[in-house]
Each structure stands twice: as structure tokens, then as C-alpha cells.
């Protein structure tokens, strides 16, 4: 009897049922879209942060740059070249000098990795050494000495201490000569090849050649970023020379998104040798046992490993700006509040429409009570109708929300994430001021273009179903309350 009456009443009042279901569908669809877009924003931010940290890294441990003492100045790069005198066979030969220094941070003892690994909640930790290489190569060219008009012949410029004219009456000028030097700066990362599952190299995929073998802890081999390899025409089997050491390129790595963490990757021991920093690292990459306990792990490391700076992905997220940050902020604030406001309005409208429908059915319900229906049965009938309306609205809302989320993923709008300079990236000595100078783009920050998706999880679908049921129950509560107060006498007064 219940379902027969329910089916008949829904058919009779299709327009009213459609209005109630449509309102609930709109609110539920909006909640699904906002929830899925917010999840996509979180994934996009995760990809941005992984491009800095590496896959699986929850936090990094570094030692902040110590400011120079009063009266001291920050260290600056210094290059030395041999002065070739006149008659030297190599006077015009090309000269080269490499300066290799740790990027941005003071170095830590490699033993710090073991200290961090021993902290409660740490699953694993690995150390790395980030370097900046400034390579200067070129040659000096001696000028040509031209005698004054009337003097015979020309010659090379006088040697040191000589003058263009003397007591002998000779005179002239030195023309040409000078120096032509090329400056090439690139980054090098020393990776612990025995623990390849953590660190910046995990943000890239080996697209040619191979990665490091576990036994190549001190081998002169290198993996090169694809952009740097293309620029310098490098391929597996090529050689790259750093500070008089030639490294064999064994693989080409392509960054998953944005810029690579380094231009060249070498074994950690080789990087320590290049920088003359044996047993030193710049960064410890940490993976927590539980992603929900990152805060407590950070506190434990800060307490038990002194004089270090611990940076989590949440800390780096605060440095993300640009359209990605703006969109994420809007989705988490305006979008969320708007969706729930629309949903609340839909609940209220559904309740009011159901209550209004009960008012128009006074004679019907009064007659049913006169025929012996209990108030609870009448209330249950009204609540059942409202619940079915809510489920219909939920089904429509889920369909509409899934369609909108699919459209967002199909379009994949591009968002820009701008990372503040130095946030997780590597600067020159003195925090990026005097010393190692980087490109203008790196100095200002790192910009990444991220495609936005809108993944819909099972929990989001479950939320939509729960909202549909809640909407039906709320509407049924309004109508049931009105229906329970009706008396048979009310129906008799309306009989014509």
C-alpha cells in the first residue's frame, strides 16, 4: 500500500517533485564540482612541490646560511688565471677555471642523516649535496704595438714594465688585444645512489640511457637533465668536464613537470670531491611513516637535531603564488561557502514546497485519518515521498556534477604556480646576494604551468548521496510535521 500510494502521488505531482529534485540536484552538483576542483588544486600543488622536493619526500632538513660577523663580508667567487709573458708558447692558449660551491645553504655533516632517520615517525631519510658550478673559459690576447708615424715597423706590445716611448725617442700606441671569456653557470646535485627512492632525481624520468647503479658510489658518471643536454648537445656516452674531472653521461632525465631540480646529477662522493667538502651534505630529504603526523615529526627533528631548519610541504605551499594559489584560495573559501549556501537554500525550498503541498492536501490526509490511518502512517507517507524526491535530486546532481568535473578535466585549464625565490630552491652564497649569481628567472622564483583536473572520489559520491538523503529527510520533516497535526475535522470542513 505504501509504495502504491507513493508511486501514484509522485505521478500526480510530477511538476512539484521535479522542482524539489532540481533544486537539490543543483546544490549537490555544485558541492561535487567544488569538492573535485579543490582536490585537483591539491594535486596540482602537490605536483609543484614534488618538483622541488622529489616524489615521496615529506620534508627537508637544512642548515640556514650563517650571516657574516660584524666587519666581515660574504664570500665571493674568485677566479685565478696564469699571466703569460712575452715569448711564452701558450701565451694565447685558452684558459679555463671552475668554481664549485654548495648552493644556498651551509653544509651539514653526513652523520645528520642517521640522526634524522632515528627520530620517531621517520620512515627513511637520504642526504644530498647541491652545488653551483661557474665555469669561466677564454683567452687573453696581447695587443699590437704600432710605432708613431715616421718610425719603422710594428711589433707586439712591450712586455711588463716597458713603455710606449722612451729615452730613445721611440713612441707609438698599443692597439687590439684584451680578453674574451665565456661564463657558464649550471647546477649539480650529488645523489646518494644507494637510496634512489628519495631526492630531487625522483622528479624526473630517465628517457635515454640509464640511471645510477648502486655500486657507482664514487664513479665518474653523470645523469643530465634533458633541457641541459639539448642545449649542450650531450647524449649517453658523451663527456662533461667539471673541475678537471670528466664525467661520462650515462642517462638523460626529463622532469615530470616544470624545471628540473638540477642540470647535472653525479654520485654524492664525487660531488663532495668537486666542492672539497668531504663528508658534507646540504639537504636531508625525509619521508614520514604517516603523512598525517608530519607536524609531530617536524617538531621531533627540530628538538633533537639542533641548528637545522625543517621545511615541510605545507611550509612550501605558503610560498606558492600565481593563478594556482588564487584559484585554490577561491575554491576553498568562496566556492565552498557558495556551494553549501546553494545547498542550504535548496533544502529550505524543498522543505517549504513539501510543507506547502501538505497544506493543499489537507482534505486528502484528513480523509485518510478518518478512514483509520494513524498520524505516524501519514507522516511516514509524506516523508517517504520527500525522501524519494531527494534521491531523485541526488541522482540528477551526481550526474550533473560528474559531467561538470569531466568537462573541467577534459579542458584542463592551465594554471601558473609561482614559487618565491629561495623557497626550497637553491641560492648562492649569502642567501643569493653577493656570490653565486643565477639567472633572473631563478632569482625571482620558479614558475610552473600546471594543468587543472577535477578528480571525483568515492568519498565525494558518498557525500552526494548523504546530502540527497539529508535533503529528503529535511523536506519530509517539514511536511510530516504539518501532516501529523491535521485532524479529520479539517477534511470535513473542506468537503463541498
C-alpha positions in Angstrom: 0.0 0.0 0.0 2.8 2.4 0.9 4.6 2.1 -2.4 1.5 2.0 -4.5 0.3 5.3 -2.9 3.8 6.7 -3.2 4.0 5.9 -6.9 0.6 7.4 -7.6 1.3 10.6 -5.7 4.6 11.2 -7.4 2.9 10.8 -10.8 0.2 13.2 -9.8 2.6 15.8 -8.6 5.4 15.5 -11.2 6.0 19.2 -11.5 6.3 19.8 -7.8 8.6 16.8 -7.5 10.7 18.0 -10.4 11.1 21.4 -8.8 12.2 19.9 -5.5 14.5 17.4 -7.2 16.1 20.1 -9.4 16.9 22.4 -6.5 18.6 19.6 -4.6 20.4 18.5 -7.8 21.8 21.9 -8.4 23.1 22.2 -4.8 24.6 18.6 -4.9 26.2 19.1 -8.3 27.8 22.4 -7.1 29.2 20.6 -4.0 30.6 17.8 -6.2 32.3 20.3 -8.6 33.8 22.4 -5.8 35.0 19.3 -3.9 36.6 17.8 -7.0 38.1 21.0 -8.2 39.6 21.5 -4.7 41.0 18.0 -4.9 42.5 18.9 -8.2 44.0 22.0 -6.8 45.6 20.0 -4.0 47.0 17.5 -6.6 48.4 20.4 -8.6 50.1 21.9 -5.6 51.5 18.5 -4.8 53.0 18.2 -8.3 54.5 21.7 -7.9 56.0 20.8 -4.5 57.2 17.4 -5.8 59.2 19.2 -8.5 61.1 20.8 -5.7 61.3 18.0 -3.1 61.0 14.8 -5.1 58.5 12.1 -5.0 57.8 10.7 -1.6 59.6 13.5 0.3 57.5 15.0 3.1 60.1 17.4 4.4 63.7 18.6 4.2 66.3 19.4 6.8 68.9 22.1 6.0 71.2 24.4 7.9 70.5 28.0 7.3 73.2 30.3 5.9 75.0 32.0 8.8 75.2 35.7 8.3 78.7 37.2 8.3 80.0 38.5 11.5 80.3 42.3 12.0 83.0 43.7 9.8 83.1 40.6 7.6 81.7 40.2 4.1 80.1 37.3 2.4 82.4 35.0 0.4 82.6 35.9 -3.3 83.7 33.8 -6.2 87.3 34.2 -7.1 89.0 33.0 -10.3 92.7 32.7 -10.9 94.4 32.7 -14.3 98.0 32.4 -15.2 99.6 35.6 -16.7 101.5 34.5 -19.8 104.6 36.6 -20.6 106.0 37.6 -23.9 107.6 34.7 -25.7 105.5 32.1 -23.8 104.4 29.4 -26.3 101.0 29.2 -24.6 100.5 33.0 -24.3 97.4 32.9 -26.5 96.1 29.5 -25.3 92.6 29.2 -23.9 92.4 29.0 -20.2 89.6 27.7 -18.0 88.7 27.9 -14.3 85.8 26.2 -12.5 84.4 27.4 -9.2 82.3 24.8 -7.4 80.4 25.8 -4.2 77.5 24.5 -2.2 74.3 26.2 -3.2 72.4 28.4 -0.8 72.9 26.6 2.5 75.7 25.8 4.8 76.7 22.2 4.8 75.7 19.6 7.3 77.7 16.6 8.5 76.6 13.5 6.6 76.0 11.9 10.0 72.9 14.2 10.3 71.1 11.7 8.0 71.4 9.0 10.6 70.3 11.4 13.4 67.2 12.3 11.4 66.5 8.7 10.5 66.5 7.8 14.2 63.6 10.2 15.0 60.2 8.8 15.9 57.9 8.8 12.9 60.7 8.9 10.2 60.4 6.2 7.6 63.6 7.0 5.8 66.0 9.8 5.1 68.6 10.5 2.5 71.3 13.2 2.1 72.3 15.1 -0.9 74.8 17.8 -1.9 73.6 20.7 -4.1 76.3 22.6 -5.9 76.6 25.5 -8.2 79.3 25.4 -10.8 80.5 28.6 -12.5 82.8 27.7 -15.4 84.9 30.6 -16.9 87.0 29.9 -20.0 88.6 32.0 -22.7 91.9 33.6 -23.6 93.9 36.7 -23.3 95.2 38.3 -26.5 98.2 40.6 -26.4 97.8 43.9 -28.2 99.9 45.0 -31.2 102.3 47.9 -30.7 102.3 50.4 -33.5 105.1 52.9 -33.8 104.4 56.5 -34.3 104.4 57.9 -37.8 107.9 58.0 -39.2 109.0 55.1 -37.1 109.7 51.8 -38.9 107.9 48.5 -38.3 105.4 47.3 -35.9 105.6 44.7 -33.1 103.9 43.2 -30.2 103.1 45.2 -27.2 106.0 45.8 -24.9 106.5 43.4 -22.1 105.7 44.2 -18.5 107.5 47.4 -17.3 108.1 48.7 -20.9 106.6 51.9 -22.1 105.3 53.1 -25.3 108.1 55.6 -25.7 111.5 56.1 -24.1 114.6 58.0 -24.0 115.5 56.6 -27.4 112.7 58.7 -28.8 110.6 55.8 -29.9 106.8 56.2 -29.5 103.6 54.6 -30.5 100.4 53.0 -29.3 99.1 49.6 -28.4 96.1 48.5 -30.4 93.9 45.5 -30.1 94.3 42.8 -27.5 92.2 42.2 -24.5 90.4 39.2 -23.1 87.5 37.1 -24.3 85.9 34.9 -21.7 82.7 32.8 -21.6 80.9 32.3 -18.3 78.7 29.2 -18.0 76.8 28.5 -14.8 74.9 25.3 -14.0 73.7 23.3 -11.0 75.0 19.9 -9.9 73.3 17.6 -7.4 75.2 14.9 -5.6 72.8 12.0 -5.1 73.1 9.0 -2.8 73.0 6.3 -5.4 72.3 3.6 -2.8 68.9 5.2 -2.0 67.4 6.3 -5.2 63.8 6.3 -3.9 64.2 9.8 -2.3 65.6 13.1 -3.5 65.3 15.5 -6.4 66.1 12.9 -9.1 62.8 11.2 -8.4 61.0 14.2 -10.0 62.5 13.2 -13.4 62.1 10.2 -15.6 65.1 8.6 -17.4 64.2 8.9 -21.1 67.5 7.8 -22.5 70.3 5.6 -21.2 70.1 4.6 -17.5 70.2 5.9 -14.0 72.9 5.3 -11.4 73.7 1.7 -10.2 74.0 1.1 -6.5 77.7 0.3 -6.9 78.6 3.6 -8.6 79.0 5.5 -5.3 82.3 7.1 -6.4 82.2 6.6 -10.2 82.8 9.5 -12.6 79.4 9.1 -14.2 76.5 11.6 -14.6 72.8 11.8 -15.4 72.0 15.0 -17.3 68.7 16.9 -17.4 67.2 16.8 -20.9 67.0 20.6 -21.3 70.6 21.0 -20.4 71.6 18.1 -22.6 69.8 19.6 -25.6 71.4 22.9 -25.0 74.9 21.5 -24.8 74.4 18.7 -27.3 75.0 15.9 -24.8 73.9 12.3 -25.1 74.6 9.0 -23.3 78.3 8.3 -23.9 79.2 12.0 -24.0 81.6 13.6 -21.6 81.2 16.6 -19.3 84.2 18.1 -17.6 83.9 19.7 -14.2 86.9 21.0 -12.4 89.3 18.8 -14.5 87.2 15.7 -13.9 85.5 14.2 -16.9 82.2 12.6 -16.2 80.6 10.1 -18.6 77.0 10.8 -19.3 75.1 7.6 -18.7 71.5 8.9 -18.9 69.2 11.7 -19.8 66.5 12.7 -17.3 63.3 14.6 -18.2 61.5 16.5 -15.5 57.9 15.4 -14.9 56.7 19.0 -14.7 58.4 22.3 -14.9 62.2 22.8 -14.4 64.5 20.0 -13.2 65.9 20.2 -9.7 69.5 20.2 -11.2 71.2 20.3 -14.5 73.7 17.5 -13.8 73.4 14.7 -11.3 76.5 12.9 -10.0 77.2 10.4 -7.2 77.4 12.1 -3.8 81.1 11.3 -3.2 82.0 12.8 -6.5 80.1 16.0 -5.6 81.8 16.2 -2.3 85.2 15.9 -4.0 84.3 18.6 -6.5 83.4 21.0 -3.8 86.2 20.0 -1.5 83.6 19.2 1.2 84.2 15.5 2.2 81.6 14.1 4.5 79.2 17.0 3.9 75.7 17.4 2.6 73.4 20.4 2.1 70.0 18.7 2.5 68.4 15.8 4.1 65.2 14.5 2.4 62.8 12.9 4.8 59.8 10.6 4.4 57.4 10.2 7.3 55.8 7.0 8.3 52.4 8.6 8.5 51.5 11.6 6.3 49.1 12.8 9.0 51.9 13.0 11.6 54.3 15.3 9.6 53.8 18.1 12.2 55.0 15.9 15.1 57.9 14.6 13.1 59.0 18.1 12.3 58.9 19.1 16.0 60.9 16.0 16.9 63.6 16.8 14.4 63.8 20.4 15.4 64.1 19.4 19.1 66.7 16.6 18.7 68.7 17.8 15.7 69.8 21.3 16.7 70.9 24.1 14.4 68.8 22.9 11.5 65.8 24.2 9.6 63.0 21.8 8.8 60.7 22.6 5.9 57.6 20.7 5.1 55.4 20.6 2.0 52.9 22.8 3.9 55.6 25.4 4.5 56.4 25.4 0.8 52.7 25.6 -0.1 52.7 29.0 1.6 55.3 30.2 -0.9 53.2 29.3 -3.9 51.5 32.3 -5.6 50.1 32.9 -9.1 46.8 31.8 -10.6 47.1 28.3 -9.0 47.2 29.9 -5.5 44.4 32.3 -6.3 42.2 29.6 -7.7 42.9 27.3 -4.8 42.0 30.1 -2.3 38.8 30.8 -4.2 37.8 27.1 -4.3 38.5 26.6 -0.6 36.7 29.8 0.6 34.2 31.4 -1.8 33.5 28.2 -3.7 32.9 26.1 -0.6 30.7 28.6 1.1 28.8 29.3 -2.1 28.1 25.6 -2.7 26.8 25.0 0.8 24.8 28.2 0.7 23.1 27.0 -2.5 22.6 23.5 -1.0 21.1 25.0 2.2 18.7 27.1 0.1 17.7 24.0 -1.8 17.0 22.2 1.4 14.8 25.1 2.6 13.0 25.4 -0.7 12.4 21.6 -0.7 11.0 21.8 2.8 8.8 24.7 2.1 7.4 23.2 -1.1 6.7 19.9 0.7 5.0 21.8 3.5 3.0 23.8 1.0 2.0 20.6 -0.8 0.8 19.2 2.5 -1.4 22.3 3.0 -3.0 21.6 -0.4 -3.7 18.0 0.6 -5.5 18.7 3.9 -8.7 17.1 2.7 -6.8 14.1 1.4 -4.9 13.5 4.7 -7.9 14.3 6.8 -9.9 11.7 4.9 -7.2 9.1 5.3 -7.2 9.8 9.1 -11.0 9.5 9.2 -10.6 6.1 7.4 -8.3 4.9 10.2 -4.7 6.0 9.2 -2.6 6.8 12.2 -0.7 10.1 12.3 2.6 8.2 12.1 1.5 6.5 8.9 0.5 9.8 7.3 3.8 11.3 8.4 5.7 8.3 7.0 3.9 8.6 3.7 4.9 12.3 3.4 8.5 11.7 4.5 8.8 8.8 2.0 7.6 11.0 -0.9 10.1 13.6 0.1 12.9 11.1 0.5 12.3 9.7 -3.0 12.4 13.3 -4.3 15.7 13.8 -2.5 17.1 10.6 -4.0 16.0 11.6 -7.5 17.6 15.0 -6.9 20.7 13.3 -5.7 20.9 11.1 -8.8 20.4 14.1 -11.1 23.0 16.1 -9.0 25.6 13.3 -9.2 25.1 13.1 -13.0 25.4 16.8 -13.4 28.4 17.1 -11.1 30.2 14.2 -12.8 29.6 15.8 -16.2 30.9 19.2 -15.0 34.0 17.6 -13.4 34.7 15.6 -16.5 34.4 18.8 -18.6 37.0 20.5 -16.3 39.4 17.6 -16.7 38.9 17.4 -20.5 39.5 21.2 -20.9 42.4 21.1 -18.3 42.8 24.8 -17.9 46.4 25.9 -17.4 47.3 27.5 -14.0 50.6 29.1 -13.2 52.3 28.5 -9.9 54.9 31.0 -8.9 57.3 29.8 -6.2 59.0 32.5 -4.2 62.8 32.7 -4.8 64.8 30.6 -2.5 61.8 28.6 -1.1 63.2 25.1 -1.3 65.3 26.1 -4.3 69.0 26.8 -4.1 70.6 30.2 -3.9 74.1 31.4 -4.0 76.3 32.1 -1.0 75.0 34.7 1.3 71.4 33.7 0.5 71.5 34.7 -3.1 73.2 38.1 -2.8 76.9 38.6 -3.4 78.5 35.5 -4.6 77.0 33.0 -7.0 74.6 34.8 -9.3 71.8 32.9 -11.0 69.6 33.7 -13.9 66.9 36.4 -13.4 64.2 33.8 -13.6 65.7 31.7 -10.9 66.4 34.7 -8.8 62.9 35.9 -8.9 61.4 32.4 -8.4 60.3 29.4 -10.3 57.2 29.5 -12.4 55.4 26.3 -13.4 52.4 25.7 -15.6 50.1 23.1 -14.2 47.0 21.5 -15.9 44.0 21.6 -13.6 42.0 18.4 -13.2 38.8 17.6 -11.2 39.1 14.0 -9.8 35.9 12.7 -8.2 36.5 10.2 -5.5 34.2 7.7 -3.9 34.0 9.8 -0.8 32.7 12.7 -2.9 29.9 10.4 -4.3 29.2 9.2 -0.8 28.9 12.8 0.3 26.5 13.5 -2.5 24.3 10.5 -1.6 24.3 11.6 2.1 23.3 15.1 1.1 20.5 13.8 -1.1 19.1 11.7 1.8 19.5 14.6 4.2 17.6 16.9 1.8 14.8 14.4 1.5 14.6 13.9 5.3 14.6 17.7 5.9 11.8 18.2 3.4 10.0 15.2 4.8 10.4 16.6 8.3 8.7 19.8 7.3 5.8 18.1 5.5 5.5 15.3 8.1 5.2 17.8 10.9 2.4 19.6 9.1 0.7 16.3 8.2 0.8 15.0 11.8 -1.1 18.0 13.1 -4.1 17.5 10.7 -7.4 16.4 12.2 -10.2 14.6 10.4 -12.5 17.6 11.2 -10.3 19.7 8.9 -11.1 17.5 6.0 -14.8 17.5 6.7 -14.9 21.3 6.8 -13.4 21.4 3.3 -15.8 18.9 1.7 -18.1 20.8 -0.7 
